[in-house]
């Protein structure tokens, strides 16, 4: 059932002008991939600095709030750019990712990693805001977020090397 619905969706998407525009120009996919990879770098640096500050390994001279103020917005913008470039890449070749389990795992990992990373602000605000006494649990959440973001990167690269699930178009 899911395969059938995705097949109909990818057939529709593959017939759109957007798909033709992405797939029909030799430079569009490499340009999108370049922007996508640069955005991955921005997200990785942002989440590394945020989560390592929560753990207490970097930026100790800055409050956690100051680090969040500095890095959450650019990280969020980079995540949005990743979503747009990812959607455009999918539009150019709809069956490449959508029929691979690792793609759906990647999306779940992004959701989990994002929720954990963005949970620091409300949790630390409730705890006093400056992050002076960050709980061991919050530090564990920061480390889990980092591991999840790294798993997102691995899953993203892995998509190109796995086969589609049985019954899916090649």
Beta strands, then each sheet from edge to edge (+ up, - down):
end
